[in-house]
Amino acid sequence: MTRHAAGGSGSCVGGAQDGATSGFLPQPFRGNYTMTVCLRNGAGGADFDCNDTRFYFDGSA
């Protein structure tokens, strides 16, 4: 899934707007994930200075 924090507003484009009810996933799925965070030069610009981390989520709230 991809989310964009447009204009530094603190909220991500997606969520309810694209059918997901909240957060990054519609429900907590157990498993291994990789989260990648990038800066973007404008709404249609290229991503840069990306960094990622891998983690395991056990499905708990």
PyMOL commands that set and color helices and strands:
alter all, ss='L'
color gray80, all
select helices_A, chain A and resi 6-8+15-18
alter helices_A, ss='H'
color red, helices_A
select strands_A, chain A and resi 31-40+47-57
alter strands_A, ss='S'
color yellow, strands_A
deselect
rebuild
show_as cartoon
